[in-house]
């Protein structure tokens, strides 16, 4: 037994070095073969590898130092940033159908058709570049994807139907008042109000100052008629208010004048003033609406376009009572001869009124909604008479 163990140990000592040597040789030979394989897979000299990428009509060349080489082969440094750059440089965005407007035209909108866009497939371009570099290819053509527009012309036109129109006349106004009305309408022009968004008259028209082109004209303030910069703008805001109510917009801010106005029915007016009073309303419909305002020297016209909901609307004004003015105030003046008199302020009857929105479905009245209850003060008259310098009394 001892003899056999001894011989076995001698044999192990002879075989182990030979096996170890053979293993080392095998590993060395395998590594050598792998090196040869790498050389044959990448026959191009290092740093002499150029790659061309074609993408949507544009050409991009990459070589050293963008292209480098390691033990695994060729690669592009910062591949994500490079592909993102190609994407941004070649992107052709889809264009939605759109419109411009001529606010003075009977049919104000000029439509433009939608168009598709294109972009490269970024993930596929990364994979194609990696494949080309690993297989000694020099050209890659980027795959592209079509981009669809979100709004088509037929859909846009279906959402641009006339919902309401309201007009008021101002042909008898003076030049300054006409200027202010036309300027306010130009500043509104045409504006699209998205669902849930609020329209503000003051924010849209801006401050009424002479520097911005507004002129002094008659305004109502403190229950009296007086001159103020921007006189006449309230006729535009009143026309906008009535049109917005007829389009079933939700009125969020509106005040009536202290006195009745002659250009619209009681409770159809909306008084605006810089920093004091605004007209605001919210588009409660599912789709955008577009407000269009214009003035031609005789009438103010406001129109609202959007997608019809199958209902129609009508405004109704009702007067519940009148407020008579008091006896006119008499003012003596030396500017008039004795016995002369001039009416300085004409008396004006006040009233109490309401505005209603009547809602029709299929021609049938389904709702009569109260919009406002208003009170307009009476305006007392003022008469100037010539002073009686002889006894302090006016002659009969």
C-alpha positions as YAML, in Angstrom:
chain: A
units: angstrom
residues:
- id: 1
  name: UNK
  ca: [0.00, 0.00, 0.00]
- id: 2
  name: UNK
  ca: [2.78, 2.38, 0.90]
- id: 3
  name: UNK
  ca: [4.53, 1.57, -2.35]
- id: 4
  name: UNK
  ca: [1.48, 2.45, -4.45]
- id: 5
  name: UNK
  ca: [0.92, 5.75, -2.61]
- id: 6
  name: UNK
  ca: [4.52, 6.65, -3.17]
- id: 7
  name: UNK
  ca: [4.34, 5.94, -6.91]
- id: 8
  name: UNK
  ca: [1.07, 7.87, -7.25]
- id: 9
  name: UNK
  ca: [2.54, 10.96, -5.65]
- id: 10
  name: UNK
  ca: [5.55, 10.75, -7.99]
- id: 11
  name: UNK
  ca: [3.21, 10.53, -10.96]
- id: 12
  name: UNK
  ca: [1.17, 13.58, -9.79]
- id: 13
  name: UNK
  ca: [4.34, 15.59, -9.42]
- id: 14
  name: UNK
  ca: [5.33, 14.78, -13.01]
- id: 15
  name: UNK
  ca: [1.85, 15.34, -14.59]
- id: 16
  name: UNK
  ca: [0.79, 18.59, -12.81]
- id: 17
  name: UNK
  ca: [3.58, 20.81, -14.29]
- id: 18
  name: UNK
  ca: [2.84, 19.42, -17.74]
- id: 19
  name: UNK
  ca: [-0.92, 20.09, -17.35]
- id: 20
  name: UNK
  ca: [-0.30, 23.57, -16.02]
- id: 21
  name: UNK
  ca: [1.97, 24.33, -18.94]
- id: 22
  name: UNK
  ca: [-0.57, 23.00, -21.41]
- id: 23
  name: UNK
  ca: [-3.31, 25.10, -19.82]
- id: 24
  name: UNK
  ca: [-1.20, 28.24, -20.00]
- id: 25
  name: UNK
  ca: [-0.37, 27.54, -23.63]
- id: 26
  name: UNK
  ca: [-4.05, 27.02, -24.41]
- id: 27
  name: UNK
  ca: [-5.01, 30.31, -22.73]
- id: 28
  name: UNK
  ca: [-2.23, 32.15, -24.56]
- id: 29
  name: UNK
  ca: [-3.24, 30.60, -27.88]
- id: 30
  name: UNK
  ca: [-6.93, 31.51, -27.29]
- id: 31
  name: UNK
  ca: [-6.02, 35.12, -26.49]
- id: 32
  name: UNK
  ca: [-3.88, 35.25, -29.60]
- id: 33
  name: UNK
  ca: [-6.74, 33.98, -31.72]
- id: 34
  name: UNK
  ca: [-9.08, 36.58, -30.15]
- id: 35
  name: UNK
  ca: [-6.59, 39.30, -30.97]
- id: 36
  name: UNK
  ca: [-6.43, 38.13, -34.56]
- id: 37
  name: UNK
  ca: [-10.25, 38.06, -34.64]
- id: 38
  name: UNK
  ca: [-10.43, 41.67, -33.41]
- id: 39
  name: UNK
  ca: [-7.88, 42.75, -35.98]
- id: 40
  name: UNK
  ca: [-9.82, 41.08, -38.79]
- id: 41
  name: UNK
  ca: [-13.17, 42.50, -37.52]
- id: 42
  name: UNK
  ca: [-11.77, 46.05, -37.45]
- id: 43
  name: UNK
  ca: [-9.27, 46.26, -40.29]
- id: 44
  name: UNK
  ca: [-9.31, 50.07, -40.39]
- id: 45
  name: UNK
  ca: [-6.48, 51.87, -38.59]
- id: 46
  name: UNK
  ca: [-7.44, 53.40, -35.26]
- id: 47
  name: UNK
  ca: [-8.66, 57.02, -35.49]
- id: 48
  name: UNK
  ca: [-9.15, 56.65, -39.25]
- id: 49
  name: UNK
  ca: [-12.80, 55.55, -39.12]
- id: 50
  name: UNK
  ca: [-15.34, 57.99, -40.66]
- id: 51
  name: UNK
  ca: [-19.10, 57.42, -40.36]
- id: 52
  name: UNK
  ca: [-21.69, 59.26, -42.45]
- id: 53
  name: UNK
  ca: [-25.26, 59.66, -41.23]
- id: 54
  name: UNK
  ca: [-28.02, 60.74, -43.63]
- id: 55
  name: UNK
  ca: [-31.13, 62.17, -41.92]
- id: 56
  name: UNK
  ca: [-34.05, 63.92, -43.61]
- id: 57
  name: UNK
  ca: [-31.96, 65.46, -46.37]
- id: 58
  name: UNK
  ca: [-29.04, 66.43, -44.17]
- id: 59
  name: UNK
  ca: [-25.59, 64.82, -43.91]
- id: 60
  name: UNK
  ca: [-23.51, 64.38, -40.76]
- id: 61
  name: UNK
  ca: [-19.89, 63.20, -40.74]
- id: 62
  name: UNK
  ca: [-18.30, 61.64, -37.66]
- id: 63
  name: UNK
  ca: [-14.64, 60.68, -37.18]
- id: 64
  name: UNK
  ca: [-11.95, 61.07, -34.56]
- id: 65
  name: UNK
  ca: [-12.35, 62.39, -31.88]
- id: 66
  name: UNK
  ca: [-16.12, 61.65, -31.98]
- id: 67
  name: UNK
  ca: [-15.31, 58.10, -33.00]
- id: 68
  name: UNK
  ca: [-12.89, 56.29, -30.73]
- id: 69
  name: UNK
  ca: [-11.88, 52.68, -30.11]
- id: 70
  name: UNK
  ca: [-11.49, 50.43, -27.08]
- id: 71
  name: UNK
  ca: [-11.11, 46.71, -26.47]
- id: 72
  name: UNK
  ca: [-14.68, 46.16, -27.64]
- id: 73
  name: UNK
  ca: [-14.35, 48.04, -30.90]
- id: 74
  name: UNK
  ca: [-15.33, 51.41, -32.32]
- id: 75
  name: UNK
  ca: [-17.88, 53.68, -30.60]
- id: 76
  name: UNK
  ca: [-19.14, 57.27, -30.73]
- id: 77
  name: UNK
  ca: [-18.59, 59.40, -27.68]
- id: 78
  name: UNK
  ca: [-21.73, 61.00, -26.26]
- id: 79
  name: UNK
  ca: [-24.06, 59.12, -28.59]
- id: 80
  name: UNK
  ca: [-27.19, 60.33, -26.77]
- id: 81
  name: UNK
  ca: [-26.30, 64.00, -27.21]
- id: 82
  name: UNK
  ca: [-25.30, 63.47, -30.85]
- id: 83
  name: UNK
  ca: [-28.58, 61.75, -31.73]
- id: 84
  name: UNK
  ca: [-30.56, 64.40, -29.86]
- id: 85
  name: UNK
  ca: [-28.75, 67.06, -31.87]
- id: 86
  name: UNK
  ca: [-29.55, 65.34, -35.18]
- id: 87
  name: UNK
  ca: [-33.18, 65.03, -34.08]
- id: 88
  name: UNK
  ca: [-33.48, 68.73, -33.22]
- id: 89
  name: UNK
  ca: [-31.66, 69.81, -36.38]
- id: 90
  name: UNK
  ca: [-33.86, 67.77, -38.73]
- id: 91
  name: UNK
  ca: [-37.20, 67.97, -36.96]
- id: 92
  name: UNK
  ca: [-40.05, 69.14, -39.19]
- id: 93
  name: UNK
  ca: [-42.96, 69.87, -36.90]
- id: 94
  name: UNK
  ca: [-46.51, 69.12, -37.87]
- id: 95
  name: UNK
  ca: [-48.63, 72.24, -38.44]
- id: 96
  name: UNK
  ca: [-52.18, 72.43, -37.17]
- id: 97
  name: UNK
  ca: [-54.85, 74.04, -39.28]
- id: 98
  name: UNK
  ca: [-54.97, 77.70, -38.31]
- id: 99
  name: UNK
  ca: [-56.59, 81.00, -39.21]
- id: 100
  name: UNK
  ca: [-56.08, 84.73, -39.44]
- id: 101
  name: UNK
  ca: [-58.89, 87.26, -39.53]
- id: 102
  name: UNK
  ca: [-60.04, 90.38, -41.32]
- id: 103
  name: UNK
  ca: [-62.27, 91.79, -38.59]
- id: 104
  name: UNK
  ca: [-64.11, 94.11, -40.99]
- id: 105
  name: UNK
  ca: [-65.20, 91.33, -43.34]
- id: 106
  name: UNK
  ca: [-68.59, 89.67, -43.16]
- id: 107
  name: UNK
  ca: [-66.82, 86.29, -43.14]
- id: 108
  name: UNK
  ca: [-63.74, 87.30, -41.16]
- id: 109
  name: UNK
  ca: [-61.62, 84.13, -41.11]
- id: 110
  name: UNK
  ca: [-58.91, 83.08, -43.55]
- id: 111
  name: UNK
  ca: [-58.03, 79.43, -42.93]
- id: 112
  name: UNK
  ca: [-54.79, 77.55, -43.61]
- id: 113
  name: UNK
  ca: [-54.67, 73.79, -44.05]
- id: 114
  name: UNK
  ca: [-52.80, 71.46, -41.71]
- id: 115
  name: UNK
  ca: [-49.59, 69.67, -42.71]
- id: 116
  name: UNK
  ca: [-47.73, 66.62, -41.44]
- id: 117
  name: UNK
  ca: [-44.21, 66.72, -40.03]
- id: 118
  name: UNK
  ca: [-41.33, 64.25, -39.83]
- id: 119
  name: UNK
  ca: [-38.66, 63.31, -37.34]
- id: 120
  name: UNK
  ca: [-35.96, 60.67, -37.01]
- id: 121
  name: UNK
  ca: [-36.46, 57.58, -34.90]
- id: 122
  name: UNK
  ca: [-33.88, 58.31, -32.20]
- id: 123
  name: UNK
  ca: [-33.78, 54.85, -30.65]
- id: 124
  name: UNK
  ca: [-33.35, 53.15, -34.01]
- id: 125
  name: UNK
  ca: [-30.64, 55.59, -35.08]
- id: 126
  name: UNK
  ca: [-28.64, 54.78, -31.93]
- id: 127
  name: UNK
  ca: [-28.96, 51.06, -32.63]
- id: 128
  name: UNK
  ca: [-28.05, 51.48, -36.32]
- id: 129
  name: UNK
  ca: [-24.95, 53.53, -35.47]
- id: 130
  name: UNK
  ca: [-23.80, 50.95, -32.92]
- id: 131
  name: UNK
  ca: [-24.31, 48.15, -35.45]
- id: 132
  name: UNK
  ca: [-22.40, 50.03, -38.15]
- id: 133
  name: UNK
  ca: [-19.44, 50.67, -35.86]
- id: 134
  name: UNK
  ca: [-19.34, 47.06, -34.73]
- id: 135
  name: UNK
  ca: [-19.40, 45.80, -38.31]
- id: 136
  name: UNK
  ca: [-17.09, 48.19, -40.11]
- id: 137
  name: UNK
  ca: [-19.86, 50.02, -42.02]
- id: 138
  name: UNK
  ca: [-19.39, 53.63, -43.01]
- id: 139
  name: UNK
  ca: [-22.94, 54.84, -43.84]
- id: 140
  name: UNK
  ca: [-26.15, 55.00, -41.81]
- id: 141
  name: UNK
  ca: [-29.49, 56.31, -43.07]
- id: 142
  name: UNK
  ca: [-31.78, 57.40, -40.24]
- id: 143
  name: UNK
  ca: [-35.25, 55.91, -40.15]
- id: 144
  name: UNK
  ca: [-38.01, 58.56, -39.94]
- id: 145
  name: UNK
  ca: [-41.46, 58.85, -38.42]
- id: 146
  name: UNK
  ca: [-44.41, 60.94, -39.64]
- id: 147
  name: UNK
  ca: [-45.85, 63.44, -37.18]
- id: 148
  name: UNK
  ca: [-49.61, 64.01, -37.41]
- id: 149
  name: UNK
  ca: [-51.19, 67.45, -36.75]
- id: 150
  name: UNK
  ca: [-53.61, 67.70, -33.85]
- id: 151
  name: UNK
  ca: [-56.14, 70.01, -35.54]
- id: 152
  name: UNK
  ca: [-57.38, 69.43, -39.08]
- id: 153
  name: UNK
  ca: [-59.02, 72.04, -41.27]
- id: 154
  name: UNK
  ca: [-62.44, 70.38, -41.30]
- id: 155
  name: UNK
  ca: [-62.42, 70.17, -37.50]
- id: 156
  name: UNK
  ca: [-61.28, 73.78, -37.10]
- id: 157
  name: UNK
  ca: [-64.02, 75.08, -39.41]
- id: 158
  name: UNK
  ca: [-66.63, 73.13, -37.47]
- id: 159
  name: UNK
  ca: [-65.47, 74.97, -34.33]
- id: 160
  name: UNK
  ca: [-65.63, 78.44, -35.92]
- id: 161
  name: UNK
  ca: [-69.36, 78.92, -36.45]
- id: 162
  name: UNK
  ca: [-71.08, 82.19, -35.53]
- id: 163
  name: UNK
  ca: [-72.49, 81.85, -32.01]
- id: 164
  name: UNK
  ca: [-73.65, 85.42, -31.39]
- id: 165
  name: UNK
  ca: [-73.58, 88.93, -32.80]
- id: 166
  name: UNK
  ca: [-74.50, 92.27, -31.22]
- id: 167
  name: UNK
  ca: [-74.40, 95.77, -32.69]
- id: 168
  name: UNK
  ca: [-74.84, 99.31, -31.36]
- id: 169
  name: UNK
  ca: [-74.92, 102.59, -33.31]
- id: 170
  name: UNK
  ca: [-72.72, 105.64, -32.76]
- id: 171
  name: UNK
  ca: [-73.14, 107.56, -36.03]
- id: 172
  name: UNK
  ca: [-74.16, 110.78, -34.20]
- id: 173
  name: UNK
  ca: [-71.08, 110.81, -31.92]
- id: 174
  name: UNK
  ca: [-68.39, 113.48, -32.14]
- id: 175
  name: UNK
  ca: [-65.00, 112.89, -33.70]
- id: 176
  name: UNK
  ca: [-63.20, 112.29, -30.39]
- id: 177
  name: UNK
  ca: [-65.74, 109.71, -29.23]
- id: 178
  name: UNK
  ca: [-65.63, 107.95, -32.60]
- id: 179
  name: UNK
  ca: [-61.85, 107.80, -32.36]
- id: 180
  name: UNK
  ca: [-62.02, 106.14, -28.94]
- id: 181
  name: UNK
  ca: [-64.59, 103.57, -30.07]
- id: 182
  name: UNK
  ca: [-62.58, 102.62, -33.17]
- id: 183
  name: UNK
  ca: [-59.34, 102.39, -31.16]
- id: 184
  name: UNK
  ca: [-60.90, 100.11, -28.52]
- id: 185
  name: UNK
  ca: [-62.24, 97.81, -31.25]
- id: 186
  name: UNK
  ca: [-58.83, 97.66, -32.92]
- id: 187
  name: UNK
  ca: [-57.19, 96.73, -29.62]
- id: 188
  name: UNK
  ca: [-59.65, 93.85, -29.23]
- id: 189
  name: UNK
  ca: [-59.35, 92.83, -32.88]
- id: 190
  name: UNK
  ca: [-59.85, 89.10, -32.67]
- id: 191
  name: UNK
  ca: [-58.91, 87.02, -29.67]
- id: 192
  name: UNK
  ca: [-59.32, 83.33, -28.93]
- id: 193
  name: UNK
  ca: [-60.45, 82.35, -25.45]
- id: 194
  name: UNK
  ca: [-59.65, 78.78, -24.44]
- id: 195
  name: UNK
  ca: [-62.11, 76.65, -22.44]
- id: 196
  name: UNK
  ca: [-62.16, 77.73, -18.81]
- id: 197
  name: UNK
  ca: [-60.16, 80.91, -19.49]
- id: 198
  name: UNK
  ca: [-61.34, 84.41, -18.65]
- id: 199
  name: UNK
  ca: [-61.55, 87.45, -20.93]
- id: 200
  name: UNK
  ca: [-60.86, 90.84, -19.33]
- id: 201
  name: UNK
  ca: [-61.88, 93.98, -21.21]
- id: 202
  name: UNK
  ca: [-59.45, 96.22, -19.31]
- id: 203
  name: UNK
  ca: [-56.52, 93.87, -19.82]
- id: 204
  name: UNK
  ca: [-57.32, 93.53, -23.52]
- id: 205
  name: UNK
  ca: [-57.89, 97.21, -24.32]
- id: 206
  name: UNK
  ca: [-55.40, 98.57, -21.80]
- id: 207
  name: UNK
  ca: [-55.26, 101.98, -20.14]
- id: 208
  name: UNK
  ca: [-57.22, 104.77, -21.75]
- id: 209
  name: UNK
  ca: [-54.60, 107.53, -21.97]
- id: 210
  name: UNK
  ca: [-53.83, 110.23, -24.51]
- id: 211
  name: UNK
  ca: [-50.36, 108.73, -24.94]
- id: 212
  name: UNK
  ca: [-52.04, 105.57, -26.28]
- id: 213
  name: UNK
  ca: [-54.27, 107.51, -28.67]
- id: 214
  name: UNK
  ca: [-57.44, 108.02, -26.63]
- id: 215
  name: UNK
  ca: [-59.06, 111.48, -26.61]
- id: 216
  name: UNK
  ca: [-61.27, 113.40, -24.15]
- id: 217
  name: UNK
  ca: [-64.98, 112.86, -24.74]
- id: 218
  name: UNK
  ca: [-68.19, 112.65, -22.72]
- id: 219
  name: UNK
  ca: [-68.27, 110.09, -19.91]
- id: 220
  name: UNK
  ca: [-70.60, 109.36, -16.99]
- id: 221
  name: UNK
  ca: [-69.06, 109.81, -13.58]
- id: 222
  name: UNK
  ca: [-70.60, 110.49, -10.19]
- id: 223
  name: UNK
  ca: [-74.09, 110.39, -11.68]
- id: 224
  name: UNK
  ca: [-73.31, 113.20, -14.14]
- id: 225
  name: UNK
  ca: [-72.10, 113.63, -17.69]
- id: 226
  name: UNK
  ca: [-68.62, 115.11, -17.93]
- id: 227
  name: UNK
  ca: [-65.53, 114.95, -20.13]
- id: 228
  name: UNK
  ca: [-62.86, 112.30, -19.64]
- id: 229
  name: UNK
  ca: [-60.15, 110.62, -21.67]
- id: 230
  name: UNK
  ca: [-61.55, 107.53, -23.36]
- id: 231
  name: UNK
  ca: [-65.19, 108.58, -23.52]
- id: 232
  name: UNK
  ca: [-67.11, 106.15, -25.72]
- id: 233
  name: UNK
  ca: [-65.15, 103.04, -24.73]
- id: 234
  name: UNK
  ca: [-68.07, 101.94, -22.55]
- id: 235
  name: UNK
  ca: [-70.16, 101.56, -25.70]
- id: 236
  name: UNK
  ca: [-67.67, 98.96, -26.88]
- id: 237
  name: UNK
  ca: [-67.65, 97.14, -23.52]
- id: 238
  name: UNK
  ca: [-71.47, 97.16, -23.48]
- id: 239
  name: UNK
  ca: [-71.57, 95.65, -26.96]
- id: 240
  name: UNK
  ca: [-69.05, 92.99, -25.90]
- id: 241
  name: UNK
  ca: [-71.13, 92.22, -22.80]
- id: 242
  name: UNK
  ca: [-74.36, 91.64, -24.70]
- id: 243
  name: UNK
  ca: [-72.59, 89.51, -27.30]
- id: 244
  name: UNK
  ca: [-70.89, 87.40, -24.61]
- id: 245
  name: UNK
  ca: [-74.21, 86.86, -22.82]
- id: 246
  name: UNK
  ca: [-75.80, 85.75, -26.12]
- id: 247
  name: UNK
  ca: [-72.98, 83.21, -26.58]
- id: 248
  name: UNK
  ca: [-73.76, 81.80, -23.11]
- id: 249
  name: UNK
  ca: [-70.46, 82.93, -21.62]
- id: 250
  name: UNK
  ca: [-70.37, 83.09, -17.81]
- id: 251
  name: UNK
  ca: [-70.18, 86.76, -16.83]
- id: 252
  name: UNK
  ca: [-67.82, 87.15, -13.88]
- id: 253
  name: UNK
  ca: [-67.64, 90.97, -13.61]
- id: 254
  name: UNK
  ca: [-70.03, 93.63, -14.90]
- id: 255
  name: UNK
  ca: [-71.49, 96.89, -13.59]
- id: 256
  name: UNK
  ca: [-74.23, 99.01, -15.06]
- id: 257
  name: UNK
  ca: [-73.82, 102.76, -15.52]
- id: 258
  name: UNK
  ca: [-75.21, 105.13, -12.91]
- id: 259
  name: UNK
  ca: [-77.39, 106.68, -15.65]
- id: 260
  name: UNK
  ca: [-79.16, 105.06, -18.58]
- id: 261
  name: UNK
  ca: [-77.37, 105.16, -21.92]
- id: 262
  name: UNK
  ca: [-78.88, 105.74, -25.31]
- id: 263
  name: UNK
  ca: [-77.03, 103.17, -27.39]
- id: 264
  name: UNK
  ca: [-78.48, 100.00, -25.85]
- id: 265
  name: UNK
  ca: [-81.44, 98.72, -23.83]
- id: 266
  name: UNK
  ca: [-81.55, 98.98, -20.04]
- id: 267
  name: UNK
  ca: [-79.43, 96.30, -18.33]
- id: 268
  name: UNK
  ca: [-77.55, 95.52, -21.57]
- id: 269
  name: UNK
  ca: [-74.75, 97.98, -20.73]
- id: 270
  name: UNK
  ca: [-71.40, 97.39, -19.02]
- id: 271
  name: UNK
  ca: [-69.47, 100.27, -17.46]
- id: 272
  name: UNK
  ca: [-65.67, 100.02, -17.51]
- id: 273
  name: UNK
  ca: [-63.06, 102.24, -15.92]
- id: 274
  name: UNK
  ca: [-59.29, 101.92, -15.48]
- id: 275
  name: UNK
  ca: [-58.63, 100.24, -12.15]
- id: 276
  name: UNK
  ca: [-62.22, 100.62, -10.93]
- id: 277
  name: UNK
  ca: [-64.59, 98.56, -13.04]
- id: 278
  name: UNK
  ca: [-63.97, 95.78, -15.54]
- id: 279
  name: UNK
  ca: [-66.02, 93.52, -17.79]
- id: 280
  name: UNK
  ca: [-64.92, 89.88, -17.53]
- id: 281
  name: UNK
  ca: [-66.39, 86.60, -18.68]
- id: 282
  name: UNK
  ca: [-65.32, 82.94, -18.78]
- id: 283
  name: UNK
  ca: [-65.59, 80.54, -21.71]
- id: 284
  name: UNK
  ca: [-67.53, 77.65, -20.19]
- id: 285
  name: UNK
  ca: [-67.78, 75.70, -23.46]
- id: 286
  name: UNK
  ca: [-65.73, 72.60, -24.29]
- id: 287
  name: UNK
  ca: [-63.95, 74.31, -27.19]
- id: 288
  name: UNK
  ca: [-62.23, 77.66, -27.75]
- id: 289
  name: UNK
  ca: [-64.27, 80.69, -28.78]
- id: 290
  name: UNK
  ca: [-63.02, 83.68, -30.76]
- id: 291
  name: UNK
  ca: [-64.28, 87.22, -30.20]
- id: 292
  name: UNK
  ca: [-64.14, 89.67, -33.12]
- id: 293
  name: UNK
  ca: [-64.77, 93.42, -32.76]
- id: 294
  name: UNK
  ca: [-64.93, 96.15, -35.41]
- id: 295
  name: UNK
  ca: [-66.30, 99.66, -35.87]
- id: 296
  name: UNK
  ca: [-67.02, 101.39, -39.18]
- id: 297
  name: UNK
  ca: [-67.85, 104.93, -38.03]
- id: 298
  name: UNK
  ca: [-71.55, 104.18, -37.70]
- id: 299
  name: UNK
  ca: [-71.91, 100.96, -35.75]
- id: 300
  name: UNK
  ca: [-69.95, 98.85, -33.28]
- id: 301
  name: UNK
  ca: [-70.13, 95.16, -34.10]
- id: 302
  name: UNK
  ca: [-69.00, 92.30, -31.87]
- id: 303
  name: UNK
  ca: [-69.18, 88.65, -32.92]
- id: 304
  name: UNK
  ca: [-68.27, 85.44, -31.10]
- id: 305
  name: UNK
  ca: [-67.43, 82.26, -32.99]
- id: 306
  name: UNK
  ca: [-67.16, 78.71, -31.67]
- id: 307
  name: UNK
  ca: [-68.74, 75.27, -31.81]
- id: 308
  name: UNK
  ca: [-72.56, 75.37, -31.58]
- id: 309
  name: UNK
  ca: [-74.23, 73.37, -28.82]
- id: 310
  name: UNK
  ca: [-77.58, 73.02, -30.58]
- id: 311
  name: UNK
  ca: [-79.24, 75.79, -28.56]
- id: 312
  name: UNK
  ca: [-80.10, 79.40, -29.42]
- id: 313
  name: UNK
  ca: [-80.20, 82.45, -27.17]
- id: 314
  name: UNK
  ca: [-82.03, 85.76, -26.95]
- id: 315
  name: UNK
  ca: [-81.61, 88.76, -24.63]
- id: 316
  name: UNK
  ca: [-84.65, 90.35, -23.03]
- id: 317
  name: UNK
  ca: [-84.79, 93.66, -21.16]
- id: 318
  name: UNK
  ca: [-87.64, 94.58, -18.83]
- id: 319
  name: UNK
  ca: [-88.31, 97.81, -16.90]
- id: 320
  name: UNK
  ca: [-90.05, 97.48, -13.54]
- id: 321
  name: UNK
  ca: [-90.23, 101.15, -12.56]
- id: 322
  name: UNK
  ca: [-89.13, 104.71, -13.24]
- id: 323
  name: UNK
  ca: [-87.42, 107.28, -11.04]
- id: 324
  name: UNK
  ca: [-88.46, 110.83, -11.84]
- id: 325
  name: UNK
  ca: [-85.91, 113.65, -11.49]
- id: 326
  name: UNK
  ca: [-86.43, 116.46, -9.01]
- id: 327
  name: UNK
  ca: [-87.21, 120.05, -9.98]
- id: 328
  name: UNK
  ca: [-84.31, 121.54, -11.94]
- id: 329
  name: UNK
  ca: [-81.63, 123.45, -10.07]
- id: 330
  name: UNK
  ca: [-81.52, 127.19, -10.89]
- id: 331
  name: UNK
  ca: [-78.09, 128.82, -11.10]
- id: 332
  name: UNK
  ca: [-77.73, 132.61, -11.48]
- id: 333
  name: UNK
  ca: [-74.88, 133.81, -13.64]
- id: 334
  name: UNK
  ca: [-73.47, 137.10, -14.90]
- id: 335
  name: UNK
  ca: [-72.61, 135.44, -18.18]
- id: 336
  name: UNK
  ca: [-76.24, 135.80, -19.26]
- id: 337
  name: UNK
  ca: [-78.31, 138.92, -19.57]
- id: 338
  name: UNK
  ca: [-81.17, 139.51, -17.22]
- id: 339
  name: UNK
  ca: [-84.12, 137.39, -18.29]
- id: 340
  name: UNK
  ca: [-82.02, 134.95, -20.32]
- id: 341
  name: UNK
  ca: [-81.84, 131.28, -19.38]
- id: 342
  name: UNK
  ca: [-79.94, 128.27, -20.67]
- id: 343
  name: UNK
  ca: [-80.44, 124.59, -19.87]
- id: 344
  name: UNK
  ca: [-77.05, 123.37, -18.63]
- id: 345
  name: UNK
  ca: [-78.12, 119.83, -17.77]
- id: 346
  name: UNK
  ca: [-81.18, 118.20, -19.18]
- id: 347
  name: UNK
  ca: [-83.14, 116.12, -16.69]
- id: 348
  name: UNK
  ca: [-83.10, 112.38, -17.22]
- id: 349
  name: UNK
  ca: [-85.53, 109.82, -15.85]
- id: 350
  name: UNK
  ca: [-84.03, 106.95, -13.92]
- id: 351
  name: UNK
  ca: [-85.35, 103.41, -13.91]
- id: 352
  name: UNK
  ca: [-85.21, 99.94, -12.47]
- id: 353
  name: UNK
  ca: [-84.63, 97.15, -14.99]
- id: 354
  name: UNK
  ca: [-83.66, 93.53, -15.44]
- id: 355
  name: UNK
  ca: [-81.88, 91.57, -18.14]
- id: 356
  name: UNK
  ca: [-82.83, 88.00, -19.00]
- id: 357
  name: UNK
  ca: [-81.22, 85.36, -21.17]
- id: 358
  name: UNK
  ca: [-83.78, 83.20, -22.92]
- id: 359
  name: UNK
  ca: [-82.53, 79.75, -23.91]
- id: 360
  name: UNK
  ca: [-84.20, 77.85, -26.74]
- id: 361
  name: UNK
  ca: [-83.78, 74.20, -27.70]
- id: 362
  name: UNK
  ca: [-85.33, 73.26, -31.02]
- id: 363
  name: UNK
  ca: [-87.19, 76.56, -31.05]
- id: 364
  name: UNK
  ca: [-88.78, 75.89, -27.64]
- id: 365
  name: UNK
  ca: [-88.04, 78.13, -24.67]
- id: 366
  name: UNK
  ca: [-86.40, 75.87, -22.08]
- id: 367
  name: UNK
  ca: [-84.91, 78.42, -19.69]
- id: 368
  name: UNK
  ca: [-85.24, 82.11, -18.83]
- id: 369
  name: UNK
  ca: [-82.17, 83.07, -16.83]
- id: 370
  name: UNK
  ca: [-81.87, 86.32, -14.87]
- id: 371
  name: UNK
  ca: [-78.61, 88.08, -15.74]
- id: 372
  name: UNK
  ca: [-78.90, 91.24, -13.66]
- id: 373
  name: UNK
  ca: [-81.20, 93.61, -11.75]
- id: 374
  name: UNK
  ca: [-80.10, 97.22, -12.15]
- id: 375
  name: UNK
  ca: [-80.99, 100.67, -10.89]
- id: 376
  name: UNK
  ca: [-80.25, 103.79, -12.94]
- id: 377
  name: UNK
  ca: [-80.44, 107.09, -11.06]
- id: 378
  name: UNK
  ca: [-82.46, 110.05, -12.21]
- id: 379
  name: UNK
  ca: [-80.50, 113.08, -13.36]
- id: 380
  name: UNK
  ca: [-81.77, 116.41, -12.11]
- id: 381
  name: UNK
  ca: [-81.80, 119.29, -14.56]
- id: 382
  name: UNK
  ca: [-79.74, 122.46, -14.21]
- id: 383
  name: UNK
  ca: [-80.84, 125.82, -15.65]
- id: 384
  name: UNK
  ca: [-78.62, 128.89, -15.74]
- id: 385
  name: UNK
  ca: [-80.36, 132.29, -15.64]
- id: 386
  name: UNK
  ca: [-79.12, 135.84, -15.95]
- id: 387
  name: UNK
  ca: [-78.58, 137.60, -12.63]
- id: 388
  name: UNK
  ca: [-80.83, 140.56, -11.66]
- id: 389
  name: UNK
  ca: [-78.18, 143.13, -10.76]
- id: 390
  name: UNK
  ca: [-80.75, 145.72, -9.62]
- id: 391
  name: UNK
  ca: [-82.35, 143.85, -6.74]
- id: 392
  name: UNK
  ca: [-80.80, 140.42, -6.67]
- id: 393
  name: UNK
  ca: [-83.94, 138.95, -8.22]
- id: 394
  name: UNK
  ca: [-84.56, 137.71, -11.67]
- id: 395
  name: UNK
  ca: [-87.18, 139.53, -13.69]
- id: 396
  name: UNK
  ca: [-90.35, 137.80, -14.60]
...
